[in-house]
């Protein structure tokens, strides 16, 4: 009979040393592990299972192939993911499902490299500090551990491009609600869709997604909405506050966070999805305003053009420029430029100034950035720089009705679409709305385009916003 993970956690020769200090603090995690693997439960574990799964049904009678953990911060998710990865890699047999020479992969996906390294250190310690398991380690690299049973425990990041091409026996996703949206406006869905084919040939493959919650959108919210509170659902959804899973976190820390920002603290520590954050604009609205296959429009002498820049110092954010013109009530986007860091700001200013002049623009509006530097830099190339009177959030608010009514014509730029769809509307404690990119996202292109298209209202003929360049 194979060793259960709960038995391995109690075995002094396996994982017991990590749980011996305060075994009671791990009681809720034991209940989750029992539910995930279909183990028998004690009465206390069954009560925890029912409370965290939102129903009064009986416990799962078999192992789950898909589970979603919605837990507060510092609940212990990263360590438990590493523990489950090591257990699956060492105590489950997959060779009968692998072709000759093929390796099965247990892929742990984290939000970024730093988080990935944290999980990897846990997994490495669980393997190398247990004599029985240490003998299974064939090779160890910076983000991979090869085991002698043709299983590799591998750390990855949330990119739907990078997860392809593997035979996956398990995929464990950490902080899925905060995966960065660089390649896609919905990276969680994209990664999950890219992973599923890699698990198709492994009958007992497992997908476990864990995160503290955020807004009511994305794959985590979708799974919660469909499966939570339903004992017969095809996926296990477990929702628990920080102290339910980790009682060692001091209540005073949570109380202080609640005083500062109740909405954020309820999500961070209470595992409650936020109601003060919502999507800004739908993908359908943005795509309806996009001309497919058109990436730039040439200058036409009949039009007056307006430019907006979002400057950057070259170390963190992109330096972006958008140029457009108005035709009746419709704002037309003509050209967009983005320079990602690292770059030399003076060189980007020179490049952007040349493009502005090619459209007959001698005056550009831009984000309020770094005091006088943008003014002086553009002035040196014959371009007047004027700081925008409206903050970024107001530009987005003014752009929204134009998007929804089709009063803008966008270029077919996937990164622009991603950034616009990734914008979020947040309501502060005082009731004031703000619009900005979500966690891990960017909006440099979106900011420049919003400034350009909204600014066109004041840039039509008989204004001085964008005086044509005399050639």
C-alpha positions as a Markdown table, in Angstrom:
| # | Residue | x | y | z |
|---|---|---|---|---|
| 1 | Unk | 0.0 | 0.0 | 0.0 |
| 2 | Unk | 1.4 | 3.4 | -0.9 |
| 3 | Unk | 2.3 | 6.0 | 1.7 |
| 4 | Unk | -0.3 | 8.8 | 2.1 |
| 5 | Unk | 0.9 | 12.3 | 2.4 |
| 6 | Unk | -0.6 | 12.6 | 5.9 |
| 7 | Unk | 1.3 | 9.5 | 6.9 |
| 8 | Unk | 4.5 | 11.0 | 5.4 |
| 9 | Unk | 3.9 | 14.2 | 7.4 |
| 10 | Unk | 3.8 | 12.1 | 10.6 |
| 11 | Unk | 6.8 | 10.0 | 9.8 |
| 12 | Unk | 10.0 | 11.1 | 11.6 |
| 13 | Unk | 12.0 | 9.7 | 8.7 |
| 14 | Unk | 10.1 | 11.8 | 6.2 |
| 15 | Unk | 8.4 | 15.1 | 6.7 |
| 16 | Unk | 7.6 | 15.1 | 10.5 |
| 17 | Unk | 10.5 | 17.4 | 11.5 |
| 18 | Unk | 8.8 | 20.2 | 9.6 |
| 19 | Unk | 5.6 | 19.8 | 11.5 |
| 20 | Unk | 6.8 | 18.8 | 15.0 |
| 21 | Unk | 7.1 | 22.3 | 16.5 |
| 22 | Unk | 3.4 | 23.2 | 16.4 |
| 23 | Unk | 1.4 | 20.3 | 14.9 |
| 24 | Unk | -2.0 | 21.9 | 15.8 |
| 25 | Unk | -1.3 | 24.8 | 13.5 |
| 26 | Unk | -1.3 | 22.5 | 10.5 |
| 27 | Unk | -4.7 | 20.9 | 11.3 |
| 28 | Unk | -6.6 | 22.8 | 8.6 |
| 29 | Unk | -3.9 | 22.0 | 6.0 |
| 30 | Unk | -4.3 | 18.3 | 7.0 |
| 31 | Unk | -8.0 | 18.6 | 6.3 |
| 32 | Unk | -7.3 | 20.1 | 2.9 |
| 33 | Unk | -4.8 | 17.4 | 2.0 |
| 34 | Unk | -7.3 | 14.7 | 3.0 |
| 35 | Unk | -9.9 | 16.3 | 0.7 |
| 36 | Unk | -7.4 | 16.7 | -2.2 |
| 37 | Unk | -6.2 | 13.1 | -2.1 |
| 38 | Unk | -9.5 | 11.5 | -1.0 |
| 39 | Unk | -8.2 | 10.3 | 2.4 |
| 40 | Unk | -10.4 | 9.3 | 5.3 |
| 41 | Unk | -11.1 | 12.3 | 7.6 |
| 42 | Unk | -11.5 | 12.7 | 11.4 |
| 43 | Unk | -14.6 | 14.5 | 12.7 |
| 44 | Unk | -12.6 | 17.7 | 13.1 |
| 45 | Unk | -11.2 | 17.5 | 9.6 |
| 46 | Unk | -14.6 | 16.9 | 8.2 |
| 47 | Unk | -15.9 | 20.0 | 10.0 |
| 48 | Unk | -13.0 | 22.0 | 8.6 |
| 49 | Unk | -13.7 | 20.7 | 5.1 |
| 50 | Unk | -17.3 | 21.6 | 5.3 |
| 51 | Unk | -16.6 | 25.1 | 6.6 |
| 52 | Unk | -14.0 | 25.8 | 4.0 |
| 53 | Unk | -15.9 | 24.3 | 1.1 |
| 54 | Unk | -19.2 | 26.0 | 1.9 |
| 55 | Unk | -21.5 | 22.9 | 2.1 |
| 56 | Unk | -22.5 | 20.1 | 4.5 |
| 57 | Unk | -21.9 | 17.2 | 2.1 |
| 58 | Unk | -19.6 | 14.3 | 2.8 |
| 59 | Unk | -15.9 | 14.3 | 2.1 |
| 60 | Unk | -14.5 | 13.4 | -1.3 |
| 61 | Unk | -14.2 | 9.6 | -1.8 |
| 62 | Unk | -11.4 | 9.8 | -4.3 |
| 63 | Unk | -8.4 | 12.0 | -5.2 |
| 64 | Unk | -9.3 | 15.3 | -7.0 |
| 65 | Unk | -7.9 | 16.0 | -10.4 |
| 66 | Unk | -8.5 | 19.8 | -10.0 |
| 67 | Unk | -8.5 | 22.0 | -6.9 |
| 68 | Unk | -8.6 | 25.7 | -6.2 |
| 69 | Unk | -7.2 | 27.2 | -2.9 |
| 70 | Unk | -8.5 | 30.6 | -2.0 |
| 71 | Unk | -6.5 | 31.5 | 1.1 |
| 72 | Unk | -5.3 | 34.6 | 2.8 |
| 73 | Unk | -1.7 | 35.8 | 2.8 |
| 74 | Unk | 0.8 | 34.0 | 5.0 |
| 75 | Unk | -1.5 | 31.0 | 5.2 |
| 76 | Unk | 1.3 | 28.7 | 4.1 |
| 77 | Unk | 0.3 | 28.1 | 0.5 |
| 78 | Unk | 3.8 | 28.2 | -1.0 |
| 79 | Unk | 5.2 | 25.6 | 1.4 |
| 80 | Unk | 2.2 | 23.3 | 0.9 |
| 81 | Unk | 2.6 | 23.5 | -2.9 |
| 82 | Unk | 6.2 | 22.5 | -2.5 |
| 83 | Unk | 5.3 | 19.7 | -0.1 |
| 84 | Unk | 2.6 | 18.3 | -2.5 |
| 85 | Unk | 5.0 | 18.6 | -5.5 |
| 86 | Unk | 7.7 | 16.6 | -3.6 |
| 87 | Unk | 5.1 | 14.0 | -2.5 |
| 88 | Unk | 3.7 | 13.6 | -6.0 |
| 89 | Unk | 7.2 | 13.3 | -7.5 |
| 90 | Unk | 8.5 | 10.7 | -5.0 |
| 91 | Unk | 5.5 | 8.6 | -4.0 |
| 92 | Unk | 3.3 | 8.4 | -7.1 |
| 93 | Unk | 4.2 | 6.1 | -10.1 |
| 94 | Unk | 3.9 | 7.5 | -13.6 |
| 95 | Unk | 6.3 | 5.5 | -15.7 |
| 96 | Unk | 3.6 | 3.3 | -17.2 |
| 97 | Unk | 2.2 | 6.5 | -18.8 |
| 98 | Unk | 5.5 | 7.7 | -20.2 |
| 99 | Unk | 7.1 | 6.8 | -23.6 |
| 100 | Unk | 10.7 | 5.5 | -23.6 |
| 101 | Unk | 13.0 | 8.4 | -22.8 |
| 102 | Unk | 10.1 | 10.7 | -21.8 |
| 103 | Unk | 10.1 | 12.5 | -18.4 |
| 104 | Unk | 7.1 | 13.6 | -16.5 |
| 105 | Unk | 7.1 | 17.1 | -15.2 |
| 106 | Unk | 5.6 | 18.5 | -12.0 |
| 107 | Unk | 5.4 | 22.2 | -12.9 |
| 108 | Unk | 5.1 | 24.9 | -10.2 |
| 109 | Unk | 4.1 | 28.2 | -11.7 |
| 110 | Unk | 4.6 | 31.3 | -9.7 |
| 111 | Unk | 4.0 | 35.0 | -10.3 |
| 112 | Unk | 7.7 | 35.9 | -10.8 |
| 113 | Unk | 11.2 | 34.5 | -10.3 |
| 114 | Unk | 11.5 | 35.6 | -6.7 |
| 115 | Unk | 8.3 | 33.7 | -5.7 |
| 116 | Unk | 9.5 | 30.8 | -7.8 |
| 117 | Unk | 12.8 | 30.6 | -5.9 |
| 118 | Unk | 10.9 | 30.6 | -2.6 |
| 119 | Unk | 8.9 | 27.5 | -3.6 |
| 120 | Unk | 12.0 | 25.9 | -5.1 |
| 121 | Unk | 14.0 | 26.3 | -1.9 |
| 122 | Unk | 11.2 | 24.6 | 0.0 |
| 123 | Unk | 11.1 | 21.7 | -2.4 |
| 124 | Unk | 14.8 | 21.3 | -2.4 |
| 125 | Unk | 15.0 | 21.2 | 1.4 |
| 126 | Unk | 12.2 | 18.6 | 1.6 |
| 127 | Unk | 14.1 | 16.4 | -0.9 |
| 128 | Unk | 17.7 | 16.9 | 0.2 |
| 129 | Unk | 17.2 | 17.0 | 4.0 |
| 130 | Unk | 15.4 | 13.6 | 4.0 |
| 131 | Unk | 17.9 | 10.8 | 3.5 |
| 132 | Unk | 15.3 | 8.4 | 2.0 |
| 133 | Unk | 14.4 | 11.0 | -0.7 |
| 134 | Unk | 17.8 | 12.5 | -1.2 |
| 135 | Unk | 18.9 | 9.2 | -2.9 |
| 136 | Unk | 16.2 | 9.9 | -5.6 |
| 137 | Unk | 17.8 | 13.2 | -6.7 |
| 138 | Unk | 19.7 | 12.6 | -10.0 |
| 139 | Unk | 20.4 | 16.2 | -11.0 |
| 140 | Unk | 19.8 | 19.6 | -9.6 |
| 141 | Unk | 19.8 | 22.8 | -11.7 |
| 142 | Unk | 18.8 | 26.4 | -10.9 |
| 143 | Unk | 15.0 | 25.8 | -11.4 |
| 144 | Unk | 14.7 | 22.0 | -11.9 |
| 145 | Unk | 15.3 | 18.8 | -9.9 |
| 146 | Unk | 15.5 | 15.5 | -11.8 |
| 147 | Unk | 14.4 | 12.4 | -9.8 |
| 148 | Unk | 15.5 | 8.9 | -10.6 |
| 149 | Unk | 12.0 | 7.8 | -11.4 |
| 150 | Unk | 11.9 | 10.0 | -14.6 |
| 151 | Unk | 10.1 | 12.8 | -12.9 |
| 152 | Unk | 11.3 | 16.4 | -12.9 |
| 153 | Unk | 10.1 | 19.0 | -10.4 |
| 154 | Unk | 10.4 | 22.3 | -12.3 |
| 155 | Unk | 9.7 | 25.9 | -11.5 |
| 156 | Unk | 8.2 | 28.2 | -14.1 |
| 157 | Unk | 6.5 | 31.6 | -14.4 |
| 158 | Unk | 3.1 | 32.6 | -15.7 |
| 159 | Unk | 3.6 | 32.6 | -19.5 |
| 160 | Unk | 1.4 | 30.6 | -21.8 |
| 161 | Unk | 4.3 | 30.4 | -24.3 |
| 162 | Unk | 6.7 | 28.9 | -21.8 |
| 163 | Unk | 4.6 | 26.0 | -20.4 |
| 164 | Unk | 4.1 | 24.2 | -23.7 |
| 165 | Unk | 6.0 | 21.1 | -24.8 |
| 166 | Unk | 6.1 | 19.1 | -21.6 |
| 167 | Unk | 4.3 | 16.0 | -20.4 |
| 168 | Unk | 2.8 | 17.2 | -17.1 |
| 169 | Unk | 1.9 | 14.9 | -14.3 |
| 170 | Unk | 0.9 | 17.9 | -12.1 |
| 171 | Unk | 0.7 | 21.7 | -12.4 |
| 172 | Unk | 0.6 | 23.7 | -9.2 |
| 173 | Unk | -0.1 | 27.5 | -9.7 |
| 174 | Unk | 0.8 | 30.0 | -6.9 |
| 175 | Unk | -1.0 | 33.4 | -6.6 |
| 176 | Unk | -2.9 | 32.9 | -9.8 |
| 177 | Unk | -5.0 | 36.0 | -9.2 |
| 178 | Unk | -1.9 | 38.1 | -9.5 |
| 179 | Unk | -0.2 | 36.6 | -12.5 |
| 180 | Unk | 1.3 | 39.4 | -14.6 |
| 181 | Unk | -0.5 | 40.4 | -17.8 |
| 182 | Unk | 2.4 | 41.0 | -20.1 |
| 183 | Unk | 1.5 | 38.6 | -22.9 |
| 184 | Unk | -2.2 | 38.5 | -22.4 |
| 185 | Unk | -5.1 | 40.4 | -20.8 |
| 186 | Unk | -6.1 | 37.1 | -19.1 |
| 187 | Unk | -2.8 | 35.2 | -18.4 |
| 188 | Unk | -4.5 | 32.8 | -16.0 |
| 189 | Unk | -6.8 | 31.4 | -18.6 |
| 190 | Unk | -4.1 | 31.4 | -21.2 |
| 191 | Unk | -1.7 | 29.4 | -19.0 |
| 192 | Unk | -4.3 | 26.9 | -17.9 |
| 193 | Unk | -5.5 | 26.3 | -21.5 |
| 194 | Unk | -1.8 | 25.8 | -22.5 |
| 195 | Unk | -1.2 | 23.4 | -19.7 |
| 196 | Unk | -4.2 | 21.1 | -20.1 |
| 197 | Unk | -3.0 | 19.3 | -23.3 |
| 198 | Unk | 0.3 | 18.4 | -21.5 |
| 199 | Unk | -1.7 | 16.6 | -18.8 |
| 200 | Unk | -4.0 | 14.7 | -21.2 |
| 201 | Unk | -2.0 | 11.5 | -21.4 |
| 202 | Unk | -1.6 | 11.2 | -17.6 |
| 203 | Unk | -4.8 | 9.7 | -16.0 |
| 204 | Unk | -3.9 | 10.7 | -12.5 |
| 205 | Unk | -2.6 | 14.2 | -13.3 |
| 206 | Unk | -3.4 | 17.0 | -10.8 |
| 207 | Unk | -4.0 | 20.7 | -11.3 |
| 208 | Unk | -3.9 | 22.7 | -8.1 |
| 209 | Unk | -4.3 | 26.5 | -8.2 |
| 210 | Unk | -3.7 | 28.6 | -5.1 |
| 211 | Unk | -4.0 | 32.3 | -4.4 |
| 212 | Unk | -5.2 | 35.0 | -2.1 |
| 213 | Unk | -8.2 | 36.5 | -3.9 |
| 214 | Unk | -8.4 | 39.8 | -5.7 |
| 215 | Unk | -11.1 | 41.1 | -8.0 |
| 216 | Unk | -14.2 | 39.2 | -9.0 |
| 217 | Unk | -12.8 | 38.3 | -12.4 |
| 218 | Unk | -10.3 | 35.8 | -13.9 |
| 219 | Unk | -9.9 | 32.1 | -13.6 |
| 220 | Unk | -9.9 | 32.0 | -9.7 |
| 221 | Unk | -13.2 | 33.9 | -9.4 |
| 222 | Unk | -14.7 | 31.8 | -12.2 |
| 223 | Unk | -13.8 | 28.5 | -10.5 |
| 224 | Unk | -15.1 | 29.9 | -7.2 |
| 225 | Unk | -18.4 | 31.0 | -8.7 |
| 226 | Unk | -19.0 | 27.7 | -10.5 |
| 227 | Unk | -17.8 | 25.2 | -7.9 |
| 228 | Unk | -17.7 | 26.6 | -4.4 |
| 229 | Unk | -20.4 | 25.3 | -2.1 |
| 230 | Unk | -21.2 | 22.3 | -4.4 |
| 231 | Unk | -20.3 | 18.9 | -3.0 |
| 232 | Unk | -20.6 | 17.2 | -6.3 |
| 233 | Unk | -18.7 | 19.8 | -8.3 |
| 234 | Unk | -15.9 | 18.4 | -10.7 |
| 235 | Unk | -13.3 | 20.6 | -8.9 |
| 236 | Unk | -12.6 | 21.2 | -5.2 |
| 237 | Unk | -12.7 | 24.8 | -4.1 |
| 238 | Unk | -11.4 | 25.7 | -0.7 |
| 239 | Unk | -11.8 | 29.1 | 0.8 |
| 240 | Unk | -10.1 | 30.0 | 4.1 |
| 241 | Unk | -8.9 | 33.1 | 6.0 |
| 242 | Unk | -5.2 | 33.4 | 6.9 |
| 243 | Unk | -5.6 | 32.4 | 10.5 |
| 244 | Unk | -7.8 | 29.4 | 9.7 |
| 245 | Unk | -4.9 | 27.9 | 7.8 |
| 246 | Unk | -2.1 | 29.4 | 9.9 |
| 247 | Unk | -3.1 | 30.4 | 13.5 |
| 248 | Unk | 0.5 | 31.5 | 14.2 |
| 249 | Unk | -0.2 | 34.8 | 12.3 |
| 250 | Unk | -0.9 | 37.4 | 14.9 |
| 251 | Unk | -4.4 | 38.8 | 15.0 |
| 252 | Unk | -3.0 | 42.3 | 15.7 |
| 253 | Unk | -1.3 | 42.3 | 12.3 |
| 254 | Unk | -4.7 | 41.7 | 10.6 |
| 255 | Unk | -6.5 | 44.2 | 12.9 |
| 256 | Unk | -4.0 | 46.9 | 11.9 |
| 257 | Unk | -4.4 | 46.1 | 8.2 |
| 258 | Unk | -8.2 | 46.3 | 8.6 |
| 259 | Unk | -8.0 | 49.8 | 10.1 |
| 260 | Unk | -5.8 | 51.0 | 7.2 |
| 261 | Unk | -7.8 | 49.5 | 4.4 |
| 262 | Unk | -10.8 | 47.2 | 5.1 |
| 263 | Unk | -11.4 | 46.2 | 1.5 |
| 264 | Unk | -7.8 | 45.2 | 0.9 |
| 265 | Unk | -7.3 | 43.5 | 4.2 |
| 266 | Unk | -10.5 | 41.5 | 3.8 |
| 267 | Unk | -9.0 | 40.1 | 0.6 |
| 268 | Unk | -5.5 | 39.8 | 1.8 |
| 269 | Unk | -6.2 | 38.1 | 5.1 |
| 270 | Unk | -9.9 | 37.2 | 5.0 |
| 271 | Unk | -9.8 | 35.5 | 1.6 |
| 272 | Unk | -12.9 | 37.5 | 0.5 |
| 273 | Unk | -13.0 | 38.6 | -3.1 |
| 274 | Unk | -12.9 | 42.4 | -3.5 |
| 275 | Unk | -16.1 | 44.2 | -4.5 |
| 276 | Unk | -14.4 | 47.6 | -4.9 |
| 277 | Unk | -12.4 | 46.5 | -8.0 |
| 278 | Unk | -14.0 | 45.9 | -11.3 |
| 279 | Unk | -12.9 | 45.7 | -15.0 |
| 280 | Unk | -12.7 | 49.0 | -16.8 |
| 281 | Unk | -13.7 | 48.0 | -20.3 |
| 282 | Unk | -14.6 | 44.8 | -22.0 |
| 283 | Unk | -12.4 | 43.1 | -24.6 |
| 284 | Unk | -15.4 | 43.1 | -27.0 |
| 285 | Unk | -15.7 | 46.9 | -26.8 |
| 286 | Unk | -12.0 | 47.4 | -27.5 |
| 287 | Unk | -11.9 | 44.9 | -30.4 |
| 288 | Unk | -15.0 | 46.5 | -31.9 |
| 289 | Unk | -13.0 | 49.8 | -32.1 |
| 290 | Unk | -9.9 | 48.1 | -33.7 |
| 291 | Unk | -9.2 | 48.0 | -37.4 |
| 292 | Unk | -7.8 | 44.4 | -38.0 |
| 293 | Unk | -4.5 | 44.2 | -39.7 |
| 294 | Unk | -3.8 | 48.0 | -39.6 |
| 295 | Unk | -0.7 | 48.9 | -37.6 |
| 296 | Unk | 0.0 | 52.5 | -38.6 |
| 297 | Unk | -1.6 | 55.2 | -40.7 |
| 298 | Unk | 0.5 | 57.6 | -42.9 |
| 299 | Unk | 0.2 | 61.3 | -42.6 |
| 300 | Unk | -2.5 | 63.0 | -44.7 |
| 301 | Unk | -2.2 | 66.7 | -45.4 |
| 302 | Unk | -6.0 | 67.1 | -44.9 |
| 303 | Unk | -5.7 | 66.3 | -41.2 |
| 304 | Unk | -4.3 | 68.0 | -38.1 |
| 305 | Unk | -2.5 | 65.7 | -35.7 |
| 306 | Unk | -2.2 | 65.6 | -32.0 |
| 307 | Unk | 0.5 | 63.8 | -30.0 |
| 308 | Unk | 0.6 | 62.6 | -26.4 |
| 309 | Unk | 3.6 | 61.1 | -24.6 |
| 310 | Unk | 4.1 | 59.1 | -21.4 |
| 311 | Unk | 7.7 | 59.7 | -20.5 |
| 312 | Unk | 10.0 | 57.3 | -18.6 |
| 313 | Unk | 13.5 | 57.5 | -17.2 |
| 314 | Unk | 14.5 | 54.2 | -18.8 |
| 315 | Unk | 14.7 | 51.9 | -15.8 |
| 316 | Unk | 11.2 | 50.6 | -15.1 |
| 317 | Unk | 8.4 | 51.8 | -17.3 |
| 318 | Unk | 8.1 | 52.1 | -21.0 |
| 319 | Unk | 8.4 | 55.5 | -22.8 |
| 320 | Unk | 5.4 | 55.7 | -25.1 |
| 321 | Unk | 4.0 | 58.0 | -27.8 |
| 322 | Unk | 0.6 | 58.1 | -29.5 |
| 323 | Unk | -0.4 | 60.3 | -32.5 |
| 324 | Unk | -4.0 | 60.7 | -33.8 |
| 325 | Unk | -6.4 | 63.0 | -35.6 |
| 326 | Unk | -10.2 | 63.6 | -35.5 |
| 327 | Unk | -12.7 | 63.0 | -38.2 |
| 328 | Unk | -16.0 | 64.4 | -37.1 |
| 329 | Unk | -16.7 | 62.9 | -33.7 |
| 330 | Unk | -14.4 | 59.9 | -34.2 |
| 331 | Unk | -10.9 | 59.9 | -32.8 |
| 332 | Unk | -8.5 | 58.1 | -35.1 |
| 333 | Unk | -5.3 | 56.6 | -33.8 |
| 334 | Unk | -2.5 | 56.9 | -36.4 |
| 335 | Unk | 0.8 | 55.9 | -34.8 |
| 336 | Unk | 2.0 | 54.4 | -31.6 |
| 337 | Unk | 5.6 | 53.9 | -30.3 |
| 338 | Unk | 6.8 | 52.1 | -27.2 |
| 339 | Unk | 10.4 | 51.8 | -26.0 |
| 340 | Unk | 10.8 | 49.3 | -23.2 |
| 341 | Unk | 13.5 | 49.7 | -20.6 |
| 342 | Unk | 16.4 | 49.8 | -20.6 |
| 343 | Unk | 16.9 | 52.7 | -22.9 |
| 344 | Unk | 18.6 | 56.1 | -23.1 |
| 345 | Unk | 15.9 | 58.7 | -22.5 |
| 346 | Unk | 17.5 | 61.4 | -24.7 |
| 347 | Unk | 17.7 | 59.0 | -27.6 |
| 348 | Unk | 14.0 | 58.1 | -27.3 |
| 349 | Unk | 13.1 | 61.8 | -27.1 |
| 350 | Unk | 15.0 | 62.4 | -30.4 |
| 351 | Unk | 13.3 | 59.5 | -32.1 |
| 352 | Unk | 9.8 | 60.6 | -30.9 |
| 353 | Unk | 10.4 | 64.2 | -31.8 |
| 354 | Unk | 11.3 | 63.2 | -35.4 |
| 355 | Unk | 8.1 | 61.2 | -35.6 |
| 356 | Unk | 6.0 | 64.1 | -34.3 |
| 357 | Unk | 7.5 | 66.4 | -36.8 |
| 358 | Unk | 6.8 | 63.9 | -39.6 |
| 359 | Unk | 3.1 | 64.3 | -38.7 |
| 360 | Unk | 3.4 | 68.1 | -38.6 |
| 361 | Unk | 3.3 | 68.4 | -34.8 |
| 362 | Unk | 5.4 | 70.9 | -33.0 |
| 363 | Unk | 3.6 | 70.8 | -29.7 |
| 364 | Unk | 3.0 | 67.6 | -27.7 |
| 365 | Unk | 1.1 | 67.0 | -24.5 |
| 366 | Unk | 2.4 | 64.6 | -21.9 |
| 367 | Unk | 2.1 | 63.0 | -18.5 |
| 368 | Unk | 3.3 | 65.1 | -15.6 |
| 369 | Unk | 6.6 | 63.3 | -15.1 |
| 370 | Unk | 10.0 | 64.3 | -13.6 |
| 371 | Unk | 9.4 | 68.1 | -13.4 |
| 372 | Unk | 11.1 | 70.1 | -16.2 |
| 373 | Unk | 13.1 | 67.3 | -17.8 |
| 374 | Unk | 10.6 | 66.4 | -20.6 |
| 375 | Unk | 10.1 | 70.1 | -21.4 |
| 376 | Unk | 13.8 | 70.7 | -21.8 |
| 377 | Unk | 14.4 | 67.4 | -23.6 |
| 378 | Unk | 11.7 | 68.0 | -26.3 |
| 379 | Unk | 12.5 | 71.7 | -26.5 |
| 380 | Unk | 16.0 | 70.8 | -27.6 |
| 381 | Unk | 14.4 | 69.1 | -30.7 |
| 382 | Unk | 12.0 | 71.9 | -31.5 |
| 383 | Unk | 9.0 | 70.4 | -29.8 |
| 384 | Unk | 7.0 | 72.2 | -27.1 |
| 385 | Unk | 6.0 | 69.9 | -24.3 |
| 386 | Unk | 2.9 | 70.7 | -22.3 |
| 387 | Unk | 2.0 | 68.8 | -19.1 |
| 388 | Unk | -1.5 | 67.3 | -19.2 |
| 389 | Unk | -4.0 | 69.1 | -17.1 |
| 390 | Unk | -5.9 | 65.8 | -16.5 |
| 391 | Unk | -4.5 | 63.0 | -14.4 |
| 392 | Unk | -4.2 | 59.5 | -16.0 |
| 393 | Unk | -7.3 | 58.2 | -14.2 |
| 394 | Unk | -9.5 | 61.0 | -15.6 |
| 395 | Unk | -8.2 | 60.4 | -19.2 |
| 396 | Unk | -9.3 | 56.8 | -18.8 |
| 397 | Unk | -12.7 | 57.9 | -17.6 |
| 398 | Unk | -13.2 | 60.2 | -20.6 |
| 399 | Unk | -12.0 | 57.5 | -23.0 |
| 400 | Unk | -14.5 | 54.8 | -21.7 |
| 401 | Unk | -17.7 | 56.3 | -23.3 |
| 402 | Unk | -15.7 | 56.7 | -26.6 |
| 403 | Unk | -14.8 | 53.1 | -26.6 |
| 404 | Unk | -18.2 | 51.9 | -25.7 |
| 405 | Unk | -19.9 | 54.0 | -28.4 |
| 406 | Unk | -17.3 | 53.3 | -31.1 |
| 407 | Unk | -16.1 | 56.9 | -31.3 |
| 408 | Unk | -12.5 | 55.8 | -31.6 |
| 409 | Unk | -10.6 | 53.9 | -34.3 |
| 410 | Unk | -7.7 | 51.9 | -32.8 |
| 411 | Unk | -4.7 | 50.2 | -34.5 |
| 412 | Unk | -4.3 | 46.5 | -34.3 |
| 413 | Unk | -1.8 | 46.4 | -31.5 |
| 414 | Unk | -2.1 | 43.3 | -29.2 |
| 415 | Unk | -0.2 | 45.0 | -26.3 |
| 416 | Unk | -2.5 | 48.0 | -26.5 |
| 417 | Unk | -5.6 | 45.8 | -26.3 |
| 418 | Unk | -4.1 | 43.8 | -23.4 |
| 419 | Unk | -3.4 | 47.0 | -21.5 |
| 420 | Unk | -6.8 | 48.5 | -22.1 |
| 421 | Unk | -8.6 | 45.3 | -21.1 |
| 422 | Unk | -6.3 | 45.0 | -18.1 |
| 423 | Unk | -7.3 | 48.3 | -16.6 |
| 424 | Unk | -9.3 | 48.3 | -13.3 |
| 425 | Unk | -11.7 | 50.6 | -11.7 |
| 426 | Unk | -11.2 | 50.9 | -7.9 |
| 427 | Unk | -13.5 | 52.7 | -5.4 |
| 428 | Unk | -11.7 | 54.2 | -2.4 |
| 429 | Unk | -13.1 | 54.3 | 1.1 |
| 430 | Unk | -14.3 | 57.9 | 0.4 |
| 431 | Unk | -16.2 | 56.7 | -2.6 |
| 432 | Unk | -13.9 | 58.2 | -5.3 |
| 433 | Unk | -13.2 | 56.1 | -8.3 |
| 434 | Unk | -9.7 | 55.6 | -9.8 |
| 435 | Unk | -8.6 | 53.7 | -12.9 |
| 436 | Unk | -5.2 | 52.0 | -13.2 |
| 437 | Unk | -3.5 | 48.8 | -14.3 |
| 438 | Unk | -4.0 | 45.7 | -12.2 |
| 439 | Unk | -1.3 | 44.0 | -10.1 |
| 440 | Unk | 1.7 | 43.1 | -12.2 |
| 441 | Unk | 0.3 | 44.9 | -15.2 |
| 442 | Unk | 1.4 | 47.8 | -17.3 |
| 443 | Unk | -0.5 | 50.7 | -18.9 |
| 444 | Unk | 2.1 | 52.9 | -20.5 |
| 445 | Unk | 0.7 | 52.4 | -24.0 |
| 446 | Unk | -2.9 | 52.7 | -22.8 |
| 447 | Unk | -2.0 | 56.0 | -21.0 |
| 448 | Unk | -0.5 | 57.5 | -24.2 |
| 449 | Unk | -3.4 | 56.4 | -26.3 |
| 450 | Unk | -6.0 | 57.6 | -23.9 |
| 451 | Unk | -4.3 | 61.0 | -23.6 |
| 452 | Unk | -4.1 | 61.3 | -27.4 |
| 453 | Unk | -7.7 | 60.3 | -28.2 |
| 454 | Unk | -9.2 | 62.3 | -25.3 |
| 455 | Unk | -7.0 | 65.3 | -26.2 |
| 456 | Unk | -8.3 | 65.3 | -29.8 |
| 457 | Unk | -11.3 | 67.2 | -28.5 |
| 458 | Unk | -9.2 | 70.2 | -28.0 |
| 459 | Unk | -7.0 | 69.6 | -31.0 |
| 460 | Unk | -9.4 | 70.2 | -33.9 |
| 461 | Unk | -9.0 | 72.9 | -36.5 |
| 462 | Unk | -9.0 | 76.5 | -35.2 |
| 463 | Unk | -7.2 | 75.5 | -32.0 |
| 464 | Unk | -3.5 | 75.9 | -31.3 |
| 465 | Unk | -3.0 | 72.4 | -29.7 |
| 466 | Unk | -1.0 | 71.0 | -32.6 |
| 467 | Unk | 0.1 | 73.7 | -35.0 |
| 468 | Unk | 1.3 | 72.2 | -38.3 |
| 469 | Unk | 5.1 | 72.3 | -38.9 |
| 470 | Unk | 6.1 | 74.6 | -41.7 |
| 471 | Unk | 8.4 | 72.7 | -44.0 |
